[in-house]
Amino acid sequence: MRALFVFTPAESKRFIAKAVARLPEVERAQADGEIAIGHGGTNVYVAEEVFGECTSRDKYLSGLVVNRILCVTQAEEKPPLLVWRKGVLNAPAATMGETLKDFGAGSVFIKGANAVDPEGNVGVFVANPAGGTIGWSYGILSARGCHLIVPVGLEKLIPSVRAAARSCGQDTLYYCQGIRIGMIPIMNATVVTEIEAFRILFDLKAVHVGGGGMTESQGSIVLVAEGEREQLDCAIALIESIKGEPSLHPKKSACTNCVPTLLNQNDEGVRKEIKYCMYQGLTDKELPSFMRAGA
């Protein structure tokens, strides 16, 4: 038997988060190990499903596509990385290396993505010139064989992460609408999309058949799930319970005091200002009309 489902982006995030919480490696680490959850929209829902809450949920993000550009959240308002050890929330250390010092083969690191391809590879945008969260953690996680779990909705499906990563690069872009980014490709993660969520939660096979949408349904995806009636009925009940899941409402960084201006020093000791966003320093009146509030 078959059933067709429509997921808005927020509904997809909740659905995927419920599946991540049911992964055996997450359940083991939740009770007796280490779990770190990086900043990101989907990860807000993951934290709520795994540990019951995500404090400052509208602020627990980093990079954003907002006001029709690439942007970042208010840096001074962003909460610290969520790290649990044996089910107890711990403050992260000053560096990623220190934060992950006790992480091993059974530990779990959950990081969202900006792209996923049909082969299950994922790509993460990086606005920080030093690589950001994934850049600072990926080597440690890969070297030790930790569980790197990437929840990502199919609204972010692209043909090839490899091609996308080769096309990005902060210093290669002549023009960029918003903050300049690179991309770090990841090929060794456990990727959880809506398709994997159907399998994890209900042992159902799902096929991505379309997408689109208008008004509050923009970015929706359509899937058909196939299996026994009892399993489909369970899926229908759960998915109907999350219909209408509200979106997050983060604040973008104010352009007038935006962070991504760095001072580098060349070989002659001369300090050079580098702008990583074309709108950095502009007042609201100076911004393009499509970026202004209410546009």
Number of C-alpha atoms within 10 A of each C-alpha: 10 13 15 14 16 19 26 24 23 23 23 27 25 25 27 28 26 21 24 31 20 15 15 11 17 23 15 16 19 21 14 15 21 25 29 23 19 23 23 21 25 26 27 25 26 26 23 17 20 20 15 10 13 18 13 13 21 17 23 23 26 23 22 21 11 15 15 13 14 18 26 23 22 19 15 8 13 16 15 12 18 18 21 22 18 14 16 14 14 15 12 16 14 8 11 17 14 11 17 20 11 11 23 17 12 17 25 27 22 22 22 24 23 19 25 27 17 12 10 18 20 31 25 25 22 24 23 17 16 10 18 15 17 21 17 14 17 16 12 17 20 14 10 13 16 18 23 19 21 25 26 26 29 23 22 16 17 17 12 17 26 17 11 17 19 12 12 17 17 18 11 11 12 7 9 15 12 20 22 26 25 23 25 23 21 22 14 14 19 18 23 24 25 26 19 20 25 23 15 20 20 19 17 20 16 21 14 15 11 12 17 13 12 8 6 12 16 13 17 21 22 16 18 17 23 18 15 13 12 11 17 20 13 12 20 14 10 14 17 11 11 15 16 13 16 13 14 16 10 19 15 21 20 19 19 13 13 20 19 20 14 13 12 11 11 9 6 6 8 10 12 11 11 11 16 22 23 14 21 20 18 15 12 15 8 12 14 11 11 11 13 13 8 7 9
